[in-house]
Amino acid sequence: MEEASASPLFLAKLLYAGNAIVMLMYGIYFTLVVICLHYLYNRRSRNRLLLGYLIVSLLVTTVFLAASGKYTELILIESATNPLGIAKLSARLDLAQRVAYSVKIWLADALLIYRLWVVWVGSFMIIVFPCILFVATIATGIAGVALYYEPTEVQPIVHLGVSFHACSVALNVLVTVLIAGKLLYQRRLTKDLGEDHERQYLSLLAVFAESGALYGIVGIIYIPLYATGNNMDLIFAALLEAASGIAPALILLRMALGVAVSMKTQALLSTLKFGNAADREKGFTHSTTTIGQVSTVPSSHITRVDDNKHRRNLSSG
């Protein structure tokens, strides 16, 4: 523990800064959720599953915010005047925020696995290993909470915390790579369909939002700090908690706006076959793609057909 000798004042400042970050990020998260709820609720066909997910996620995040805020108040203010009187309450609040945080991570991971399944056109093989990591995240989270009231089990709790975050971040990094890789590959292919289609579904910003990369990036920084006992983990823990809410909210916002990658668009893109450059210069293509009932055929091929018709008309005359 390299910073175990840090002054109480320094730790108090870090705890206060972390709580301020949680409050600020909650405002951003709440705004995104309200926008999502507005669009989902006003749709003709309401997706009750997504609405339920958003509401549950919002409730869990609000519980974490309330517990974290009150816990910070007890530690920084009331502990100076009544340290013994707040011991039980602070322990309960700490447990409440840990449970809420774990549930929030599980919800975010579950959504990301679902999006991976959609992007890969319902392939169950692709989600096998992420599901194993998801189960490991649940197991380590429950074990860590179960050992919380054991004062002699501090080190195992730390190890379980590292395992919990490692499994969750590994899941997110793996899923991010698989989703981003798939979308970037299709982005390269869809250049032949025009810039509008490419921007709508597979822009770089869309790839970032769809893959939930925000949580994975912050998690990679946080885990070493937490594992080594670096006091800066108080700051990055707040950022990680915020990312675990904002990253899924960005995915859900795209779904609510109707611009997210869907099973239908992925199935369509997966069937596309493009001719090579030489074939396209000659006017040939390996397949004809129909999008929105409009058939896209190379203009040179149409010109060749018209020339053949003209020649037959001349010969018949």
C-alpha positions as CSV (number, residue, x, y, z in Angstrom):
1,M,0.0,0.0,0.0
2,E,2.2,2.8,-1.2
3,E,0.0,5.6,-0.1
4,A,-1.2,4.2,3.2
5,S,0.6,7.0,5.0
6,A,-1.3,9.8,3.2
7,S,-2.7,12.4,5.6
8,P,-6.4,12.3,6.7
9,L,-6.9,15.7,5.1
10,F,-5.6,14.5,1.7
11,L,-7.9,11.5,1.9
12,A,-10.9,13.7,2.9
13,K,-10.2,15.9,-0.1
14,L,-10.1,12.9,-2.4
15,L,-13.4,11.5,-0.9
16,Y,-15.0,14.9,-1.4
17,A,-13.8,15.2,-5.0
18,G,-15.0,11.7,-5.8
19,N,-18.5,12.5,-4.4
20,A,-18.6,15.7,-6.4
21,I,-17.8,13.7,-9.6
22,V,-20.6,11.3,-8.7
23,M,-23.1,14.2,-8.3
24,L,-22.0,15.9,-11.6
25,M,-22.1,12.7,-13.6
26,Y,-25.5,11.8,-12.2
27,G,-26.9,14.9,-13.7
28,I,-25.5,13.9,-17.2
29,Y,-26.8,10.4,-16.7
30,F,-30.3,11.6,-15.5
31,T,-30.6,13.8,-18.6
32,L,-29.8,11.0,-21.0
33,V,-32.3,8.7,-19.2
34,V,-35.1,11.3,-19.4
35,I,-34.4,11.8,-23.1
36,C,-34.5,8.0,-23.7
37,L,-37.7,7.6,-21.7
38,H,-39.3,10.4,-23.7
39,Y,-38.6,8.9,-27.1
40,L,-39.4,5.3,-26.0
41,Y,-42.7,6.3,-24.3
42,N,-43.9,8.3,-27.3
43,R,-43.3,5.6,-29.8
44,R,-46.2,3.9,-31.4
45,S,-44.9,0.5,-30.3
46,R,-43.4,0.9,-26.9
47,N,-40.6,-1.4,-25.9
48,R,-41.6,-2.3,-22.4
49,L,-38.4,-4.2,-21.7
50,L,-36.2,-1.2,-22.5
51,L,-38.5,1.1,-20.5
52,G,-38.3,-1.3,-17.5
53,Y,-34.5,-1.6,-17.9
54,L,-34.1,2.2,-17.9
55,I,-36.4,2.7,-14.8
56,V,-34.6,-0.1,-12.8
57,S,-31.2,1.3,-13.8
58,L,-32.3,4.8,-12.8
59,L,-33.6,3.6,-9.4
60,V,-30.4,1.7,-8.7
61,T,-28.2,4.6,-9.7
62,T,-30.3,7.0,-7.5
63,V,-29.9,4.6,-4.5
64,F,-26.2,4.6,-5.0
65,L,-26.1,8.4,-5.2
66,A,-28.2,8.9,-2.0
67,A,-26.1,6.3,-0.1
68,S,-22.8,7.8,-1.4
69,G,-23.8,11.3,-0.6
70,K,-24.9,10.5,3.0
71,Y,-21.9,8.3,3.6
72,T,-19.6,11.1,2.5
73,E,-21.4,13.5,4.8
74,L,-21.0,11.2,7.8
75,I,-17.3,10.6,7.2
76,L,-16.3,14.2,6.5
77,I,-18.6,16.1,8.9
78,E,-20.4,14.1,11.5
79,S,-17.5,11.8,12.3
80,A,-15.6,14.7,13.8
81,T,-18.2,15.2,16.5
82,N,-19.7,11.8,17.0
83,P,-17.4,9.0,15.6
84,L,-19.0,6.2,17.6
85,G,-22.6,7.2,17.0
86,I,-22.2,7.1,13.2
87,A,-20.3,3.8,13.0
88,K,-23.3,1.5,12.3
89,L,-25.1,3.9,10.0
90,S,-21.9,4.6,7.9
91,A,-21.4,0.8,7.6
92,R,-24.9,0.3,6.4
93,L,-24.6,3.1,3.9
94,D,-21.3,1.8,2.6
95,L,-22.9,-1.6,2.2
96,A,-25.9,-0.1,0.4
97,Q,-23.7,1.8,-2.1
98,R,-21.6,-1.3,-2.7
99,V,-24.7,-3.4,-3.5
100,A,-26.2,-0.7,-5.7
101,Y,-22.9,-0.3,-7.5
102,S,-22.6,-4.1,-8.1
103,V,-26.2,-4.3,-9.5
104,K,-25.5,-1.4,-11.8
105,I,-22.4,-3.1,-13.2
106,W,-24.4,-6.3,-13.8
107,L,-27.1,-4.3,-15.6
108,A,-24.5,-2.6,-17.8
109,D,-22.7,-5.8,-18.6
110,A,-26.0,-7.6,-19.5
111,L,-26.9,-4.9,-21.9
112,L,-23.5,-5.0,-23.6
113,I,-23.8,-8.7,-24.1
114,Y,-27.2,-8.3,-25.6
115,R,-25.8,-5.6,-28.0
116,L,-23.0,-8.0,-29.0
117,W,-25.6,-10.6,-29.8
118,V,-27.4,-8.2,-32.0
119,V,-24.4,-6.8,-33.8
120,W,-23.3,-10.4,-34.6
121,V,-26.7,-11.3,-35.9
122,G,-27.9,-13.5,-33.1
123,S,-24.7,-15.6,-32.9
124,F,-24.8,-17.5,-29.6
125,M,-21.2,-18.7,-30.0
126,I,-19.9,-15.2,-29.9
127,I,-21.4,-14.5,-26.5
128,V,-20.3,-17.7,-24.7
129,F,-17.1,-16.3,-23.2
130,P,-18.6,-12.9,-22.3
131,C,-21.4,-14.8,-20.5
132,I,-18.8,-16.8,-18.5
133,L,-17.2,-13.5,-17.5
134,F,-20.6,-12.2,-16.6
135,V,-21.3,-15.1,-14.3
136,A,-17.9,-14.6,-12.7
137,T,-18.7,-11.0,-12.1
138,I,-21.9,-11.9,-10.4
139,A,-20.2,-14.6,-8.2
140,T,-17.4,-12.3,-7.1
141,G,-19.7,-9.4,-6.4
142,I,-22.0,-11.6,-4.2
143,A,-19.0,-13.1,-2.4
144,G,-17.6,-9.6,-1.7
145,V,-20.9,-8.4,-0.2
146,A,-21.3,-11.6,1.8
147,L,-17.8,-11.1,3.5
148,Y,-18.5,-7.4,4.1
149,Y,-19.4,-7.8,7.8
150,E,-16.4,-10.0,8.5
151,P,-13.8,-7.7,10.1
152,T,-11.1,-10.4,9.8
153,E,-11.6,-10.8,6.0
154,V,-10.3,-7.5,4.8
155,Q,-7.7,-8.9,2.4
156,P,-10.1,-11.4,0.8
157,I,-12.6,-8.6,0.2
158,V,-9.9,-6.6,-1.6
159,H,-9.0,-9.6,-3.7
160,L,-12.7,-10.2,-4.5
161,G,-13.0,-6.6,-5.4
162,V,-10.1,-6.8,-7.8
163,S,-11.6,-10.0,-9.3
164,F,-15.0,-8.4,-9.6
165,H,-13.7,-5.4,-11.5
166,A,-11.2,-7.5,-13.6
167,C,-14.0,-9.8,-14.8
168,S,-16.3,-6.9,-15.6
169,V,-13.6,-4.8,-17.4
170,A,-12.3,-7.9,-19.3
171,L,-15.9,-8.5,-20.4
172,N,-16.3,-4.9,-21.5
173,V,-13.0,-4.8,-23.3
174,L,-13.7,-8.1,-25.1
175,V,-17.2,-7.1,-26.1
176,T,-15.9,-3.6,-27.2
177,V,-13.3,-5.1,-29.4
178,L,-15.8,-7.6,-31.0
179,I,-18.5,-4.9,-31.5
180,A,-16.1,-2.2,-32.7
181,G,-14.3,-4.7,-35.0
182,K,-17.5,-5.9,-36.6
183,L,-18.8,-2.3,-37.1
184,L,-15.6,-0.9,-38.4
185,Y,-15.3,-3.9,-40.9
186,Q,-18.9,-3.2,-42.1
187,R,-18.2,0.5,-42.2
188,R,-15.5,-0.2,-44.7
189,L,-17.8,-2.3,-46.8
190,T,-20.7,0.1,-46.7
191,K,-18.7,2.9,-48.4
192,D,-20.1,1.5,-51.6
193,L,-23.7,2.2,-50.4
194,G,-23.1,5.9,-50.0
195,E,-22.1,8.3,-47.3
196,D,-25.6,8.7,-45.8
197,H,-25.9,5.0,-44.9
198,E,-22.4,5.0,-43.5
199,R,-23.0,8.0,-41.3
200,Q,-26.3,6.8,-40.1
201,Y,-25.2,3.4,-38.8
202,L,-21.5,3.1,-38.7
203,S,-19.8,6.4,-38.0
204,L,-16.8,6.4,-35.6
205,L,-19.0,8.0,-33.0
206,A,-21.6,5.3,-33.4
207,V,-18.9,2.7,-33.0
208,F,-17.7,4.3,-29.8
209,A,-21.3,4.5,-28.4
210,E,-22.4,1.1,-29.6
211,S,-19.4,-0.7,-28.1
212,G,-19.6,0.8,-24.6
213,A,-15.9,1.7,-24.8
214,L,-16.2,4.4,-22.2
215,Y,-16.5,2.0,-19.2
216,G,-13.7,-0.3,-20.5
217,I,-11.2,2.7,-20.8
218,V,-11.9,4.0,-17.3
219,G,-11.8,0.4,-15.9
220,I,-8.4,-0.3,-17.3
221,I,-7.0,2.7,-15.4
222,Y,-8.9,2.0,-12.2
223,I,-8.0,-1.6,-11.6
224,P,-4.2,-1.1,-11.0
225,L,-4.9,1.8,-8.7
226,Y,-7.4,-0.3,-6.6
227,A,-5.2,-3.4,-6.5
228,T,-2.2,-1.5,-5.3
229,G,-4.0,0.6,-2.7
230,N,-3.3,3.9,-4.5
231,N,-5.5,6.6,-3.0
232,M,-6.3,8.0,-6.4
233,D,-8.7,5.1,-6.8
234,L,-11.2,7.2,-5.0
235,I,-11.4,9.5,-8.0
236,F,-11.4,6.8,-10.6
237,A,-14.0,4.8,-8.7
238,A,-16.3,7.7,-9.1
239,L,-15.5,8.0,-12.8
240,L,-16.0,4.2,-13.2
241,E,-19.4,4.4,-11.5
242,A,-20.4,7.2,-13.8
243,A,-19.2,5.4,-16.9
244,S,-21.2,2.3,-15.9
245,G,-24.3,4.4,-16.2
246,I,-23.5,6.7,-19.0
247,A,-22.1,4.1,-21.4
248,P,-25.4,2.0,-21.4
249,A,-27.4,5.2,-21.6
250,L,-25.7,6.2,-24.8
251,I,-26.5,2.8,-26.3
252,L,-30.1,3.1,-25.2
253,L,-30.4,6.6,-26.5
254,R,-29.4,5.4,-30.0
255,M,-31.9,2.6,-29.7
256,A,-34.6,5.1,-28.6
257,L,-33.8,7.4,-31.5
258,G,-34.0,4.5,-33.9
259,V,-30.4,4.9,-35.2
260,A,-28.8,2.0,-33.3
261,V,-27.6,-1.0,-35.1
262,S,-30.4,-3.5,-35.3
263,M,-30.8,-7.2,-36.1
264,K,-32.4,-6.3,-39.4
265,T,-29.6,-3.9,-40.6
266,Q,-26.9,-6.4,-39.5
267,A,-28.6,-9.2,-41.3
268,L,-28.7,-7.1,-44.4
269,L,-25.1,-6.0,-44.2
270,S,-24.0,-9.5,-43.5
271,T,-25.4,-10.7,-46.9
272,L,-23.7,-8.0,-48.9
273,K,-21.1,-9.1,-51.5
274,F,-19.2,-6.6,-53.3
275,G,-17.3,-7.0,-56.6
276,N,-13.7,-6.1,-56.8
277,A,-12.5,-2.9,-58.3
278,A,-11.8,-4.4,-61.7
279,D,-15.3,-5.9,-61.9
280,R,-16.9,-2.6,-61.0
281,E,-14.9,-0.8,-63.7
282,K,-16.2,-3.3,-66.2
283,G,-19.8,-2.8,-65.0
284,F,-20.2,-6.2,-63.3
285,T,-21.2,-6.9,-59.7
286,H,-21.5,-10.1,-57.8
287,S,-24.8,-9.3,-56.3
288,T,-27.6,-6.8,-56.4
289,T,-28.5,-5.2,-53.1
290,T,-32.0,-4.0,-52.3
291,I,-32.4,-1.4,-49.6
292,G,-35.7,0.2,-48.9
293,Q,-37.2,-1.4,-52.1
294,V,-34.6,0.4,-54.2
295,S,-32.3,-1.8,-56.3
296,T,-28.7,-0.5,-56.7
297,V,-27.2,-1.6,-60.0
298,P,-23.9,-0.1,-61.5
299,S,-24.7,2.6,-64.0
300,S,-22.2,1.1,-66.5
301,H,-24.2,-2.1,-66.4
302,I,-27.4,-0.2,-67.2
303,T,-25.6,1.6,-70.1
304,R,-24.4,-1.8,-71.5
305,V,-28.0,-3.2,-71.5
306,D,-29.3,-0.1,-73.2
307,D,-26.6,-0.4,-75.9
308,N,-27.5,-4.0,-76.6
309,K,-31.2,-3.1,-77.0
310,H,-30.2,-0.3,-79.4
311,R,-28.2,-2.7,-81.5
312,R,-31.0,-5.3,-81.7
313,N,-33.4,-2.5,-82.8
314,L,-31.0,-1.5,-85.6
315,S,-30.5,-5.0,-86.8
316,S,-34.2,-5.8,-86.8
317,G,-34.8,-2.6,-88.8
